[in-house]
């Protein structure tokens, strides 16, 4: 790993805000802040947290995509909450650009839910032991058309909308930019704070005080630099793996094409596809590769 003294994070330590990934996780480690933030957007109240794990790593199998959850907690009745600060709109890979950002956000929530359930089942739980789960995304940008501040989803029957599937999963997407009609003053204060606006709300004051205290800690600052270094290394490794995977896929597709051409005796085409990319791409389509 690179020397922490010479390493410069993308965002300086003193510039970190509540909406920044690292600071959000550190702030939510305070049980009272975590509980009050959740309660501001729930239709029920949490009285205490029995389990807390920041950056909970979930990966069902060695060769599958994994995920690190921002804030993973359980309440007094063992209901599971995953709270995510989604600062940037999801950017799709080139081959997936037809998928809009909100569909990507919804599918990320779907993946997180599946990983949470799989993690429980791998520990020996039965299907009946799966806990009620709520996944919450906090977004400082417009979502689902931008009309509302909160979008709360449960699975319902198409034929009978009054019938809710009793799988005990819920998804809440919260935008600081949407219409706040019906929201509590505290919920509005949190959304304002996400947009950089201060407030006299006691919770916001506690959050601001905690962030100030964290920034005064040299240990926390060193941890942040180490965290950023690790992220950068993981991303670099991910890019290498992606390039390698892309090369492997490209080689496999080219091999299939060449084999098909040789089986058909199209030797002139074999020579051409090795030097003419446009023609090669045309044949990929022709041979459904």
N, C-alpha and C positions, 0 to 999 in steps of 0.2 A: 504493500500500500504506500502511496505517496506520503511524503513528510507533511504532517499537519501544519507546521509552521509556514511552509511555502505555499500551501494550498489555499486558493481563494474561491469560496462558494459563489454561486451565481448571484445570490442575494446576501448582502451583509447582515451580520448578526443583529445589529441595532435597528435595521430596517424591517425586521420580521414583524408581521401582524398576526392577528387572530386567524385570518383566513389562510395564512401560510401553513403548509402541511405540518412541518415540525412543531411550530408554535401552537397550532390547534391541538395536536396530540398532547403536548406538555401541559397546556392549560386545562384540558379535559381530564387530566389525571387527578385533579382536585375533585373529590367525590361530591361536594356541595355544588360546585359549578356544573359538573356533568349532570347531576340529577335535576337541577333547576333549568338547565338548557333543554333537556329532554322534556320536562314537564310543561315548558312553555308551548310545545307543539303537540302534546298528546291530549287525548280525550279522557285520560285517567292520570292519576298521580303515582309516581314512584316514591316510596318513602326511604328506601335505602338500596345500595348496590352491594350485592354479595360477592361479586366477582368482577375484576377489571383486568383487562390485558390490552395494552396499546400495541399497535403494529402486529397484531396476531397474524402469524404466518399460516396460511392454509395451502396445502398441496396434497391432493388425494393420492397421487402416485408419482414415482420418481420422474417419469418422462412426460408428465402433463404440465399444463400451464398452472402456475400458482398465483396466490394473491396475498397481499398484506393489508389487513383491515386497519383503518385509522384508529377507531375506538370500539372495542368489543366488551360489552358489559352484560351482566345478568342482574335482574332485580330480585326482590324478596320472594317472588313466586316462581323463580327460575325462568322467566321470560328473557329471551336473548335480544339484545339490541346491537346493531352495527351502525355506527354514525360516521359518515364520510363527508369531508369537506372537498367538494369538487370545484376547484377554482377555475379551471379552463374547460371550455367546451371540448368534447371528445373530438380528436382529429382521427379521421379514418385513414387506413392505408390506401394507396392508389387503387388497388384492385377492389376496394370496398367503398369507393366514393359515392355510390348510389345510395348508401345508407345514411340517413340524416343523423345529426348529432344527438337528438333526443332518443331515437331508436337505439343508438349506441349506449346511451346512459341507462336506458331501461334494460338492455341486455347485459350490461355490466352488473346491474342489481340482480338480475336473474342468475348470473354466474356466481356472485357472492353468496346468494341463497343456497345454491346447490353445493358450494364448497363448505358452507357451515353445516349443512345436513350431513354431507359425506364425512366430515370430520367427526361428528357425533357417532355415526354408524360404525366408523372404523374403530372406535373405542369400545365397541361391543354393545351398543344400544340397539333396541328393537325399533321398528318403525313407530310403534305406539309410544316410544320414549322420546321421540323428537319433540323439542320444546317449541312453544309459540315464539315466533321470530318477527322482529320488525327491523327493516333496513331503511335508514334515513339518509338522504343526500341533501346537503346544504350547498346551494349554488348562488354565487353573486352575479348571476346573469339570467336572462329570460329563458323560461323552459315551456315546452308544450304550447307554443303560440304566444306566450307572454302575458296572458290575461290574469292568471291567478298567482298568488304567492305560495299556496299549498295545494298539492295534488296527492290525494290519499287513495291508494289502490288496494282492493281485495279481489279475490277471484269470485266472480258471480256467474250464475247460470244464464246463458243466452236466452233460453226460452222463458225463464222465470227470474227476472233481475232481483227479486226479493230474496232469492235463495243464494246464500253465500257458501262456497265450498269450505268445509270445516278443516282445512289443512293448517290453520292457525299461522298463516304467513301474511304479512302486511308490508307495503312499500309506501314511503312518504318522500316526495320530492318537494323541496322548499326553495323558492326563489326570492331573493331580496328585491327583485325588480317588479314583481307582480302586484295586483290589487290586494290590499291588506284588509279589506272589509271583513269584519267579524273576528279579527285577530285581537289577542290581548295586548295591553300596552307593553308587557314584557317581551312578547314575541316580536312586536314591531321594533322594540329597542335592540333586540339581537340582530334583526335584519338591517337596521340602521348601522349598527356597529360593524357588520360585515361589509358595508359600503363606506366605512371609514368615518362615520359620524358618532361623536361622543354622546353620552346620555347620563342622566342623573339616576337611572335605574340602579338599585343596589347590586344586582347581578353583574351589570356591565362594569360597575366600579370595582367589583371583586375580580372580574376578568382582567381589567386594565392593571390592577395592583399586582396580580399574579404574574402577568407578562413583564411588568417592570422588575419584579423580584427575580424572575428567571433570567432576564437580561443582565442583571448585576452579578450573576454567578459565573465565575471563570470556568468552573467545571461544566456547567451547562453549555457554555460557548464552545469548549473543546469537544463536547459530545456532539454538538451541531455540526462542527467541521468534520468530525469523523463520520457522522451520518451522511453528510453531503458527499464525502469521498467515496463511501460505500455505494451510494446510489449511482454516482457517476461511473464507477467501475462496473456495477451491475448492468447499467445501460450500455456501456461499451462492449461488455461481454455479450449482451443480448443482440447488439448490432452484428457482432462477429458471427454469432450463431445464425442470425437471420440471413446474412450474406452467404454463409456456408450452406444453409438449407436451400436458399434460392439457387445457388450454383448446382447443388445436387439434384434439385427438381428439374432445372434447365437441362442438365446433362442427361437425366433419365428420359425427358421428353424428346430430346434430340436423338437419343439412341433408338427410341421407339419409331421415330419418323424414318431414320435411315434404314432400319430393319424392314419397315413396310415398303419402302421404295426398292430395296434390293430384292425383296420377295416378289415384287411385281416386275422386276427387270428394268426399272427406270434408272439406269446407271448415270445418264446425263443429269438427271435431277439430283442424284446423290452428290455429284461434284458441285452443282450449283448451290445447293442449300448450305454447303460449308463456307461459301464466300458471300452469298447474297442474303442478308438478314430479312429484307422485305419479302423475298420469295419464300424464305423459310417460314416466316410468320403466316404467310398465305396458306402454305401446306399444313401448318399446324391446325388451322381452321378447317381445311378440307378433310383432314384425317381425324378431326375431333380430339386433338391432343392439347 
